[in-house]
């Protein structure tokens, strides 16, 4: 399977997905740390891919997403944005709404 197909599969299988440097418990850059902090404040589970241990994804995703930097937050297969956008959305309350709505759609209990 080529790298773009792997990315598409990851996006299809994970409704809330963060491509980041490191892991949520050990982010490897300040931008990833800020993005994880904003996401965790929403109180919902999310998947992540450590691009430092996945160099093929790190190389291919910017072209696929038309977004040059990391982290990248994807919700329901759509790119939300990077650290600055996620932080702004968190500050305005938009991120919480988006994440809660997606989590509710994922788990309709």
N, C-alpha and C positions, 0 to 999 in steps of 0.2 A: 504494500500500500504506500502510495507516495505521501509526502508531508502535507500537501494541501488536503488530501482525502482524510488524513488523520485529524487535521484541524477541524474540518467540516464535521467529522464524527464526534469530536469532543464537544463542539458547539451544539450538536443535535442532542447529545446525551446528557448535557449539563445546562439546565436553564439559567443558572447564575454561575458564571465562570470568570475567574480572574487569572490572566496571564501575568506573572510577576517574577521578580528576582527573589529567589528564596521561597520560604513557606510562610503561611500566616503566623506560625509560632516563632519563626526566625527569618524575618524579611532581610534581604541582603542589600537594600538601598532605602534611603529615606522616602522616596516617592512610593515605593511599594508599601512601606510601613504606614504612611499616611492613608493610603487607599484601603489597606486592610483595617485600619482603625475605624474608618468611616463605615465600611461594610459590616464590621462586627457590631458597631453601635446599632445597626438595624435589627440585630437579634435573630437573624435567619442563617441557615446553613448555606454555604456556597462551596463550589469546587474551585480548585486552582491548579495551574500548571507552572512548575518552576522552569523558566526558560533557561536558567543557567545549567541545568542538567539535561536540557533538551535543545541542543544547538541547532538542529534542523528546524524546529518550530521557531526558535528565536530568529533565524535567518528568513524564513518564509512568511511568517505572520504579518510583518509590516507591509509587504506587498499585497497580500490577500486583503488585509483590513484597510489599506490605504491610510495607515496611521503609523508614523515612523518610530514611536517611542513606547516604552513599557513603564509602568503596568498598563494593561488594557482590560477594562471591565466589559464583559458581554452579558447581556440579559436577553433570554429568549432568541438567541442566535443573532442579535443585533449589537453592534458596537455602541456602547454608551460613551466611552471616552477614557482618558487617562486620569492621572492624579488630580490635576487642577479642576477638571470638569466634575469628577466624583466628589471632591472636597466642596465645590460650590453647590452641588446638588444636595450634599449632606447638610450644609449650612442653611439652605433654603427649605429643607424638609422633603424635597423632591425624591431624593435617594430612598429614604425610608418608605415613601409611598410606592415607588417602583418595585423595590425589593419585597415589600409585604404583599403587594398584589401578585407578583410572580410566584412567591412562595405559596400563597393561597390557591393560585391556579394549578400549581404542581401537586398540592396535597389537599384535595377538596373535602376533608373531614369536617 
